[in-house]
Amino acid sequence: MANKVRVLPFPDWLLSTEYSVTLNEKGISEDGEPISSFSGSGKCIWSEKAKRIIDPEGKQITLLGKVIVKGDIAPSLKSVSDGVITINGCSYEIYAGYRPRNPNGTVHHTEFEVM
């Protein structure tokens, strides 16, 4: 049976929170600002959960929640781990971005950890 599953179903009924996101490319512009390469909006799954971690440089960071968006929101970008996401009028910096895949290799959803 597991060999027949190619695409996992996504729980569309959980998409209830409006979001807008701006993702940046690696590098900076001549003015020293991040280079914005994608902007989008839609509905997402928003889960607030505060958690403290230590980054590789030894600094303490508080992660404030997780955002899950259906599919691959920026297929042209190699990395989705830099940018800003706005939820319920609050802007959060993206700490990490993930793209879990279906058994057939397509992107199931895009997940962001925010701080």
N, CA, C and O atoms as CSV, one atom per row, in Angstrom:
chain,resi,resn,atom,element,x,y,z
A,1,MET,N,N,0.815,-1.190,0.000
A,1,MET,CA,C,0.000,0.000,0.000
A,1,MET,C,C,0.865,1.263,0.000
A,1,MET,O,O,0.535,2.243,-0.667
A,2,ALA,N,N,1.967,1.236,0.746
A,2,ALA,CA,C,2.825,2.427,0.818
A,2,ALA,C,C,3.421,2.771,-0.547
A,2,ALA,O,O,3.719,3.936,-0.808
A,3,ASN,N,N,3.598,1.787,-1.413
A,3,ASN,CA,C,4.147,2.051,-2.741
A,3,ASN,C,C,3.157,2.789,-3.630
A,3,ASN,O,O,3.566,3.404,-4.615
A,4,LYS,N,N,1.864,2.746,-3.308
A,4,LYS,CA,C,0.848,3.399,-4.133
A,4,LYS,C,C,0.663,4.869,-3.781
A,4,LYS,O,O,0.129,5.627,-4.591
A,5,VAL,N,N,1.089,5.291,-2.597
A,5,VAL,CA,C,0.925,6.682,-2.180
A,5,VAL,C,C,1.987,7.533,-2.871
A,5,VAL,O,O,3.184,7.299,-2.708
A,6,ARG,N,N,1.537,8.524,-3.644
A,6,ARG,CA,C,2.468,9.403,-4.358
A,6,ARG,C,C,2.423,10.830,-3.817
A,6,ARG,O,O,3.456,11.491,-3.708
A,7,VAL,N,N,1.213,11.305,-3.476
A,7,VAL,CA,C,1.044,12.657,-2.962
A,7,VAL,C,C,0.205,12.578,-1.692
A,7,VAL,O,O,-0.903,12.040,-1.702
A,8,LEU,N,N,0.744,13.119,-0.596
A,8,LEU,CA,C,0.031,13.107,0.672
A,8,LEU,C,C,-1.016,14.220,0.692
A,8,LEU,O,O,-0.757,15.307,0.175
A,9,PRO,N,N,-2.192,13.977,1.275
A,9,PRO,CA,C,-3.218,15.029,1.325
A,9,PRO,C,C,-2.826,16.141,2.290
A,9,PRO,O,O,-2.169,15.892,3.301
A,10,PHE,N,N,-3.228,17.358,1.977
A,10,PHE,CA,C,-2.956,18.509,2.844
A,10,PHE,C,C,-4.246,18.894,3.555
A,10,PHE,O,O,-5.303,18.913,2.924
A,11,PRO,N,N,-4.193,19.202,4.858
A,11,PRO,CA,C,-5.414,19.567,5.592
A,11,PRO,C,C,-5.855,21.001,5.294
A,11,PRO,O,O,-5.589,21.907,6.084
A,12,ASP,N,N,-6.527,21.212,4.160
A,12,ASP,CA,C,-6.953,22.551,3.745
A,12,ASP,C,C,-7.867,23.222,4.766
A,12,ASP,O,O,-7.866,24.450,4.863
A,13,TRP,N,N,-8.644,22.457,5.531
A,13,TRP,CA,C,-9.572,23.035,6.497
A,13,TRP,C,C,-8.850,23.744,7.639
A,13,TRP,O,O,-9.481,24.502,8.375
A,14,LEU,N,N,-7.558,23.523,7.809
A,14,LEU,CA,C,-6.795,24.199,8.859
A,14,LEU,C,C,-6.226,25.549,8.415
A,14,LEU,O,O,-5.718,26.302,9.245
A,15,LEU,N,N,-6.303,25.862,7.125
A,15,LEU,CA,C,-5.798,27.144,6.619
A,15,LEU,C,C,-6.784,28.241,7.002
A,15,LEU,O,O,-7.787,28.438,6.315
A,16,SER,N,N,-6.511,28.955,8.086
A,16,SER,CA,C,-7.485,29.930,8.584
A,16,SER,C,C,-6.901,31.316,8.852
A,16,SER,O,O,-7.661,32.261,9.064
A,17,THR,N,N,-5.598,31.465,8.850
A,17,THR,CA,C,-4.963,32.731,9.220
A,17,THR,C,C,-4.365,33.396,7.982
A,17,THR,O,O,-3.639,32.764,7.214
A,18,GLU,N,N,-4.679,34.682,7.799
A,18,GLU,CA,C,-4.121,35.454,6.687
A,18,GLU,C,C,-2.655,35.776,6.958
A,18,GLU,O,O,-2.276,36.060,8.094
A,19,TYR,N,N,-1.838,35.731,5.917
A,19,TYR,CA,C,-0.425,36.072,6.043
A,19,TYR,C,C,0.022,36.843,4.813
A,19,TYR,O,O,-0.611,36.783,3.758
A,20,SER,N,N,1.119,37.565,4.964
A,20,SER,CA,C,1.832,38.129,3.819
A,20,SER,C,C,3.319,37.938,4.107
A,20,SER,O,O,3.777,38.132,5.233
A,21,VAL,N,N,4.050,37.561,3.087
A,21,VAL,CA,C,5.455,37.217,3.271
A,21,VAL,C,C,6.307,37.918,2.221
A,21,VAL,O,O,5.883,38.103,1.081
A,22,THR,N,N,7.501,38.299,2.618
A,22,THR,CA,C,8.512,38.827,1.715
A,22,THR,C,C,9.780,38.015,1.955
A,22,THR,O,O,10.334,38.019,3.054
A,23,LEU,N,N,10.229,37.322,0.917
A,23,LEU,CA,C,11.444,36.510,1.017
A,23,LEU,C,C,12.587,37.224,0.324
A,23,LEU,O,O,12.390,37.892,-0.691
A,24,ASN,N,N,13.781,37.080,0.874
A,24,ASN,CA,C,14.972,37.748,0.359
A,24,ASN,C,C,15.944,36.748,-0.242
A,24,ASN,O,O,16.001,35.586,0.160
A,25,GLU,N,N,16.712,37.232,-1.224
A,25,GLU,CA,C,17.805,36.443,-1.782
A,25,GLU,C,C,19.013,36.561,-0.855
A,25,GLU,O,O,19.052,37.416,0.030
A,26,LYS,N,N,19.984,35.703,-1.070
A,26,LYS,CA,C,21.234,35.841,-0.318
A,26,LYS,C,C,21.970,37.057,-0.838
A,26,LYS,O,O,21.927,37.364,-2.029
A,27,GLY,N,N,22.642,37.743,0.060
A,27,GLY,CA,C,23.399,38.932,-0.319
A,27,GLY,C,C,22.648,40.206,0.028
A,27,GLY,O,O,21.518,40.168,0.515
A,28,ILE,N,N,23.300,41.336,-0.232
A,28,ILE,CA,C,22.698,42.632,0.064
A,28,ILE,C,C,22.852,43.548,-1.145
A,28,ILE,O,O,23.703,43.325,-2.006
A,29,SER,N,N,22.013,44.583,-1.191
A,29,SER,CA,C,22.067,45.550,-2.285
A,29,SER,C,C,23.205,46.541,-2.054
A,29,SER,O,O,23.920,46.458,-1.055
A,30,GLU,N,N,23.363,47.472,-2.984
A,30,GLU,CA,C,24.406,48.490,-2.850
A,30,GLU,C,C,24.162,49.393,-1.648
A,30,GLU,O,O,25.098,49.984,-1.109
A,31,ASP,N,N,22.890,49.501,-1.225
A,31,ASP,CA,C,22.544,50.337,-0.071
A,31,ASP,C,C,22.686,49.591,1.245
A,31,ASP,O,O,22.452,50.170,2.306
A,32,GLY,N,N,23.065,48.317,1.199
A,32,GLY,CA,C,23.223,47.531,2.412
A,32,GLY,C,C,21.945,46.893,2.909
A,32,GLY,O,O,21.891,46.419,4.044
A,33,GLU,N,N,20.905,46.871,2.071
A,33,GLU,CA,C,19.629,46.282,2.443
A,33,GLU,C,C,19.483,44.909,1.791
A,33,GLU,O,O,20.121,44.639,0.774
A,34,PRO,N,N,18.644,44.032,2.370
A,34,PRO,CA,C,18.411,42.732,1.747
A,34,PRO,C,C,17.732,42.888,0.388
A,34,PRO,O,O,16.964,43.826,0.174
A,35,ILE,N,N,18.018,41.977,-0.516
A,35,ILE,CA,C,17.427,41.998,-1.852
A,35,ILE,C,C,16.136,41.197,-1.816
A,35,ILE,O,O,16.164,39.974,-1.679
A,36,SER,N,N,14.997,41.884,-1.940
A,36,SER,CA,C,13.695,41.230,-1.914
A,36,SER,C,C,13.457,40.535,-3.249
A,36,SER,O,O,13.595,41.154,-4.304
A,37,SER,N,N,13.100,39.251,-3.209
A,37,SER,CA,C,12.924,38.520,-4.458
A,37,SER,C,C,11.549,37.894,-4.608
A,37,SER,O,O,11.194,37.463,-5.705
A,38,PHE,N,N,10.757,37.830,-3.527
A,38,PHE,CA,C,9.417,37.252,-3.625
A,38,PHE,C,C,8.516,37.884,-2.577
A,38,PHE,O,O,8.911,38.047,-1.422
A,39,SER,N,N,7.310,38.237,-2.982
A,39,SER,CA,C,6.277,38.704,-2.053
A,39,SER,C,C,4.998,37.965,-2.374
A,39,SER,O,O,4.663,37.768,-3.542
A,40,GLY,N,N,4.286,37.557,-1.346
A,40,GLY,CA,C,3.041,36.844,-1.556
A,40,GLY,C,C,2.173,36.901,-0.325
A,40,GLY,O,O,2.607,37.334,0.742
A,41,SER,N,N,0.926,36.451,-0.486
A,41,SER,CA,C,0.000,36.418,0.640
A,41,SER,C,C,-1.008,35.307,0.414
A,41,SER,O,O,-1.108,34.752,-0.680
A,42,GLY,N,N,-1.747,34.993,1.456
A,42,GLY,CA,C,-2.747,33.948,1.375
A,42,GLY,C,C,-3.149,33.483,2.758
A,42,GLY,O,O,-3.094,34.251,3.719
A,43,LYS,N,N,-3.552,32.229,2.861
A,43,LYS,CA,C,-3.956,31.643,4.141
A,43,LYS,C,C,-2.940,30.602,4.569
A,43,LYS,O,O,-2.342,29.916,3.740
A,44,CYS,N,N,-2.754,30.495,5.888
A,44,CYS,CA,C,-1.758,29.582,6.429
A,44,CYS,C,C,-2.254,28.952,7.724
A,44,CYS,O,O,-3.309,29.314,8.244
A,45,ILE,N,N,-1.479,28.010,8.229
A,45,ILE,CA,C,-1.686,27.451,9.555
A,45,ILE,C,C,-0.671,28.146,10.466
A,45,ILE,O,O,0.534,28.064,10.228
A,46,TRP,N,N,-1.154,28.828,11.506
A,46,TRP,CA,C,-0.298,29.572,12.414
A,46,TRP,C,C,-0.368,28.923,13.778
A,46,TRP,O,O,-1.447,28.782,14.353
A,47,SER,N,N,0.780,28.529,14.294
A,47,SER,CA,C,0.862,27.894,15.599
A,47,SER,C,C,1.845,28.673,16.460
A,47,SER,O,O,3.043,28.702,16.181
A,48,GLU,N,N,1.324,29.308,17.512
A,48,GLU,CA,C,2.187,30.065,18.417
A,48,GLU,C,C,2.739,29.140,19.494
A,48,GLU,O,O,1.989,28.489,20.221
A,49,LYS,N,N,4.042,29.098,19.580
A,49,LYS,CA,C,4.698,28.310,20.618
A,49,LYS,C,C,6.078,28.907,20.832
A,49,LYS,O,O,6.939,28.826,19.955
A,50,ALA,N,N,6.288,29.501,21.988
A,50,ALA,CA,C,7.586,30.111,22.286
A,50,ALA,C,C,8.566,29.038,22.734
A,50,ALA,O,O,8.244,28.166,23.540
A,51,LYS,N,N,9.776,29.132,22.182
A,51,LYS,CA,C,10.817,28.166,22.520
A,51,LYS,C,C,12.158,28.869,22.401
A,51,LYS,O,O,12.386,29.617,21.451
A,52,ARG,N,N,13.048,28.635,23.358
A,52,ARG,CA,C,14.373,29.257,23.343
A,52,ARG,C,C,15.391,28.256,22.818
A,52,ARG,O,O,15.394,27.086,23.201
A,53,ILE,N,N,16.257,28.745,21.927
A,53,ILE,CA,C,17.332,27.914,21.387
A,53,ILE,C,C,18.632,28.711,21.435
A,53,ILE,O,O,18.620,29.930,21.602
A,54,ILE,N,N,19.729,28.022,21.290
A,54,ILE,CA,C,21.051,28.648,21.204
A,54,ILE,C,C,21.523,28.483,19.764
A,54,ILE,O,O,21.618,27.360,19.269
A,55,ASP,N,N,21.819,29.596,19.087
A,55,ASP,CA,C,22.279,29.518,17.702
A,55,ASP,C,C,23.751,29.106,17.656
A,55,ASP,O,O,24.399,29.040,18.701
A,56,PRO,N,N,24.288,28.829,16.476
A,56,PRO,CA,C,25.687,28.390,16.371
A,56,PRO,C,C,26.713,29.388,16.919
A,56,PRO,O,O,27.824,28.999,17.278
A,57,GLU,N,N,26.347,30.661,16.983
A,57,GLU,CA,C,27.268,31.677,17.507
A,57,GLU,C,C,27.183,31.805,19.027
A,57,GLU,O,O,27.913,32.600,19.620
A,58,GLY,N,N,26.297,31.027,19.668
A,58,GLY,CA,C,26.181,31.054,21.114
A,58,GLY,C,C,25.158,32.038,21.649
A,58,GLY,O,O,25.051,32.202,22.865
A,59,LYS,N,N,24.392,32.707,20.771
A,59,LYS,CA,C,23.371,33.649,21.208
A,59,LYS,C,C,22.055,32.907,21.474
A,59,LYS,O,O,21.723,31.932,20.799
A,60,GLN,N,N,21.324,33.396,22.470
A,60,GLN,CA,C,20.021,32.818,22.783
A,60,GLN,C,C,18.970,33.479,21.901
A,60,GLN,O,O,18.922,34.705,21.803
A,61,ILE,N,N,18.132,32.675,21.261
A,61,ILE,CA,C,17.074,33.158,20.381
A,61,ILE,C,C,15.759,32.575,20.865
A,61,ILE,O,O,15.686,31.401,21.227
A,62,THR,N,N,14.712,33.408,20.868
A,62,THR,CA,C,13.380,32.931,21.216
A,62,THR,C,C,12.562,32.803,19.940
A,62,THR,O,O,12.281,33.801,19.277
A,63,LEU,N,N,12.177,31.569,19.594
A,63,LEU,CA,C,11.293,31.332,18.460
A,63,LEU,C,C,9.868,31.493,18.952
A,63,LEU,O,O,9.508,30.963,20.002
A,64,LEU,N,N,9.052,32.224,18.196
A,64,LEU,CA,C,7.713,32.569,18.650
A,64,LEU,C,C,6.613,31.715,18.045
A,64,LEU,O,O,5.499,31.699,18.568
A,65,GLY,N,N,6.888,31.012,16.970
A,65,GLY,CA,C,5.846,30.198,16.372
A,65,GLY,C,C,6.267,29.558,15.078
A,65,GLY,O,O,7.412,29.665,14.640
A,66,LYS,N,N,5.291,28.880,14.471
A,66,LYS,CA,C,5.519,28.159,13.227
A,66,LYS,C,C,4.389,28.482,12.253
A,66,LYS,O,O,3.222,28.550,12.640
A,67,VAL,N,N,4.746,28.679,10.992
A,67,VAL,CA,C,3.793,28.969,9.930
A,67,VAL,C,C,3.899,27.857,8.897
A,67,VAL,O,O,4.997,27.488,8.482
A,68,ILE,N,N,2.746,27.322,8.482
A,68,ILE,CA,C,2.726,26.284,7.452
A,68,ILE,C,C,1.842,26.770,6.313
A,68,ILE,O,O,0.688,27.140,6.527
A,69,VAL,N,N,2.391,26.767,5.094
A,69,VAL,CA,C,1.692,27.208,3.898
A,69,VAL,C,C,1.626,26.032,2.927
A,69,VAL,O,O,2.606,25.305,2.758
A,70,LYS,N,N,0.483,25.849,2.297
A,70,LYS,CA,C,0.307,24.735,1.368
A,70,LYS,C,C,1.199,24.901,0.135
A,70,LYS,O,O,1.258,25.981,-0.453
A,71,GLY,N,N,1.881,23.843,-0.245
A,71,GLY,CA,C,2.699,23.829,-1.455
A,71,GLY,C,C,3.995,24.602,-1.326
A,71,GLY,O,O,4.410,24.973,-0.229
A,72,ASP,N,N,4.622,24.836,-2.457
A,72,ASP,CA,C,5.874,25.589,-2.524
A,72,ASP,C,C,5.532,27.015,-2.924
A,72,ASP,O,O,5.154,27.257,-4.070
A,73,ILE,N,N,5.656,27.968,-1.998
A,73,ILE,CA,C,5.228,29.334,-2.305
A,73,ILE,C,C,6.212,30.078,-3.195
A,73,ILE,O,O,5.833,31.056,-3.840
A,74,ALA,N,N,7.458,29.643,-3.245
A,74,ALA,CA,C,8.458,30.317,-4.073
A,74,ALA,C,C,9.349,29.273,-4.743
A,74,ALA,O,O,10.495,29.096,-4.331
A,75,PRO,N,N,8.843,28.572,-5.778
A,75,PRO,CA,C,9.642,27.513,-6.398
A,75,PRO,C,C,10.909,28.014,-7.086
A,75,PRO,O,O,11.844,27.242,-7.297
A,76,SER,N,N,10.948,29.294,-7.437
A,76,SER,CA,C,12.138,29.816,-8.116
A,76,SER,C,C,13.293,30.097,-7.157
A,76,SER,O,O,14.433,30.240,-7.597
A,77,LEU,N,N,13.016,30.178,-5.853
A,77,LEU,CA,C,14.060,30.457,-4.872
A,77,LEU,C,C,14.693,29.164,-4.380
A,77,LEU,O,O,14.008,28.171,-4.133
A,78,LYS,N,N,15.996,29.198,-4.244
A,78,LYS,CA,C,16.723,28.029,-3.730
A,78,LYS,C,C,16.534,27.887,-2.222
A,78,LYS,O,O,16.439,26.773,-1.708
A,79,SER,N,N,16.479,29.019,-1.513
A,79,SER,CA,C,16.345,29.006,-0.055
A,79,SER,C,C,15.175,29.892,0.356
A,79,SER,O,O,14.987,30.978,-0.192
A,80,VAL,N,N,14.387,29.421,1.330
A,80,VAL,CA,C,13.261,30.208,1.845
A,80,VAL,C,C,13.463,30.537,3.320
A,80,VAL,O,O,12.495,30.629,4.075
A,81,SER,N,N,14.709,30.712,3.732
A,81,SER,CA,C,14.985,30.898,5.151
A,81,SER,C,C,15.369,32.324,5.524
A,81,SER,O,O,15.939,32.537,6.594
A,82,ASP,N,N,15.078,33.303,4.681
A,82,ASP,CA,C,15.401,34.689,4.987
A,82,ASP,C,C,14.259,35.571,4.528
A,82,ASP,O,O,13.891,35.556,3.353
A,83,GLY,N,N,13.697,36.338,5.445
A,83,GLY,CA,C,12.621,37.240,5.079
A,83,GLY,C,C,11.792,37.646,6.273
A,83,GLY,O,O,12.175,37.444,7.426
A,84,VAL,N,N,10.622,38.236,5.962
A,84,VAL,CA,C,9.703,38.726,6.981
A,84,VAL,C,C,8.306,38.227,6.634
A,84,VAL,O,O,7.894,38.249,5.474
A,85,ILE,N,N,7.584,37.777,7.658
A,85,ILE,CA,C,6.205,37.339,7.469
A,85,ILE,C,C,5.317,38.114,8.431
A,85,ILE,O,O,5.669,38.301,9.595
A,86,THR,N,N,4.159,38.567,7.942
A,86,THR,CA,C,3.218,39.329,8.759
A,86,THR,C,C,1.967,38.508,8.977
A,86,THR,O,O,1.331,38.050,8.027
A,87,ILE,N,N,1.613,38.323,10.267
A,87,ILE,CA,C,0.435,37.555,10.652
A,87,ILE,C,C,-0.303,38.342,11.721
A,87,ILE,O,O,0.293,38.771,12.709
A,88,ASN,N,N,-1.609,38.532,11.521
A,88,ASN,CA,C,-2.453,39.258,12.479
A,88,ASN,C,C,-1.888,40.637,12.812
A,88,ASN,O,O,-1.978,41.081,13.957
A,89,GLY,N,N,-1.313,41.311,11.834
A,89,GLY,CA,C,-0.777,42.648,12.035
A,89,GLY,C,C,0.590,42.713,12.685
A,89,GLY,O,O,1.129,43.805,12.865
A,90,CYS,N,N,1.169,41.574,13.043
A,90,CYS,CA,C,2.496,41.535,13.656
A,90,CYS,C,C,3.504,40.990,12.648
A,90,CYS,O,O,3.235,39.996,11.974
A,91,SER,N,N,4.654,41.635,12.546
A,91,SER,CA,C,5.706,41.176,11.636
A,91,SER,C,C,6.711,40.336,12.403
A,91,SER,O,O,7.126,40.692,13.506
A,92,TYR,N,N,7.094,39.223,11.810
A,92,TYR,CA,C,8.054,38.310,12.400
A,92,TYR,C,C,9.185,38.063,11.408
A,92,TYR,O,O,8.961,37.998,10.199
A,93,GLU,N,N,10.392,37.927,11.927
A,93,GLU,CA,C,11.543,37.585,11.098
A,93,GLU,C,C,11.606,36.067,10.958
A,93,GLU,O,O,11.407,35.339,11.931
A,94,ILE,N,N,11.880,35.599,9.757
A,94,ILE,CA,C,11.971,34.162,9.510
A,94,ILE,C,C,13.336,33.669,9.986
A,94,ILE,O,O,14.374,34.168,9.552
A,95,TYR,N,N,13.319,32.693,10.874
A,95,TYR,CA,C,14.561,32.102,11.380
A,95,TYR,C,C,14.990,30.926,10.513
A,95,TYR,O,O,16.172,30.783,10.201
A,96,ALA,N,N,14.038,30.084,10.124
A,96,ALA,CA,C,14.349,28.916,9.304
A,96,ALA,C,C,13.154,28.596,8.410
A,96,ALA,O,O,12.006,28.854,8.770
A,97,GLY,N,N,13.439,28.039,7.255
A,97,GLY,CA,C,12.396,27.622,6.328
A,97,GLY,C,C,12.656,26.207,5.854
A,97,GLY,O,O,13.799,25.817,5.618
A,98,TYR,N,N,11.571,25.434,5.716
A,98,TYR,CA,C,11.679,24.029,5.306
A,98,TYR,C,C,10.690,23.754,4.185
A,98,TYR,O,O,9.652,24.407,4.082
A,99,ARG,N,N,11.020,22.789,3.354
A,99,ARG,CA,C,10.129,22.332,2.290
A,99,ARG,C,C,10.023,20.810,2.324
A,99,ARG,O,O,10.701,20.142,1.544
A,100,PRO,N,N,9.198,20.241,3.198
A,100,PRO,CA,C,9.026,18.784,3.220
A,100,PRO,C,C,8.435,18.296,1.905
A,100,PRO,O,O,7.625,18.988,1.289
A,101,ARG,N,N,8.836,17.117,1.480
A,101,ARG,CA,C,8.435,16.609,0.168
A,101,ARG,C,C,7.514,15.398,0.267
A,101,ARG,O,O,7.536,14.643,1.239
A,102,ASN,N,N,6.702,15.245,-0.779
A,102,ASN,CA,C,5.856,14.074,-0.948
A,102,ASN,C,C,6.718,12.900,-1.405
A,102,ASN,O,O,7.860,13.106,-1.817
A,103,PRO,N,N,6.194,11.668,-1.342
A,103,PRO,CA,C,6.966,10.515,-1.830
A,103,PRO,C,C,7.375,10.619,-3.306
A,103,PRO,O,O,8.371,10.021,-3.712
A,104,ASN,N,N,6.606,11.380,-4.117
A,104,ASN,CA,C,6.958,11.519,-5.533
A,104,ASN,C,C,7.950,12.655,-5.789
A,104,ASN,O,O,8.326,12.888,-6.938
A,105,GLY,N,N,8.382,13.370,-4.739
A,105,GLY,CA,C,9.397,14.414,-4.892
A,105,GLY,C,C,8.861,15.825,-4.957
A,105,GLY,O,O,9.651,16.767,-4.896
A,106,THR,N,N,7.550,16.023,-5.078
A,106,THR,CA,C,6.992,17.376,-5.094
A,106,THR,C,C,6.955,17.937,-3.668
A,106,THR,O,O,6.982,17.185,-2.694
A,107,VAL,N,N,6.894,19.253,-3.562
A,107,VAL,CA,C,6.870,19.904,-2.247
A,107,VAL,C,C,5.460,19.821,-1.676
A,107,VAL,O,O,4.498,20.234,-2.323
A,108,HIS,N,N,5.340,19.285,-0.458
A,108,HIS,CA,C,4.043,19.151,0.203
A,108,HIS,C,C,3.585,20.480,0.805
A,108,HIS,O,O,2.456,20.911,0.575
A,109,HIS,N,N,4.464,21.130,1.578
A,109,HIS,CA,C,4.158,22.428,2.166
A,109,HIS,C,C,5.454,23.170,2.465
A,109,HIS,O,O,6.536,22.583,2.468
A,110,THR,N,N,5.325,24.457,2.712
A,110,THR,CA,C,6.463,25.277,3.116
A,110,THR,C,C,6.241,25.650,4.574
A,110,THR,O,O,5.157,26.090,4.959
A,111,GLU,N,N,7.277,25.469,5.375
A,111,GLU,CA,C,7.174,25.684,6.819
A,111,GLU,C,C,8.217,26.706,7.248
A,111,GLU,O,O,9.379,26.626,6.850
A,112,PHE,N,N,7.788,27.674,8.069
A,112,PHE,CA,C,8.683,28.711,8.574
A,112,PHE,C,C,8.680,28.691,10.099
A,112,PHE,O,O,7.620,28.587,10.717
A,113,GLU,N,N,9.867,28.791,10.712
A,113,GLU,CA,C,9.983,29.070,12.134
A,113,GLU,C,C,10.305,30.550,12.248
A,113,GLU,O,O,11.219,31.043,11.587
A,114,VAL,N,N,9.549,31.266,13.091
A,114,VAL,CA,C,9.702,32.717,13.154
A,114,VAL,C,C,10.148,33.169,14.534
A,114,VAL,O,O,9.906,32.506,15.542
A,115,MET,N,N,10.811,34.329,14.544
A,115,MET,CA,C,11.260,34.920,15.800
A,115,MET,C,C,10.882,36.371,15.845
A,115,MET,O,O,11.172,37.055,16.826
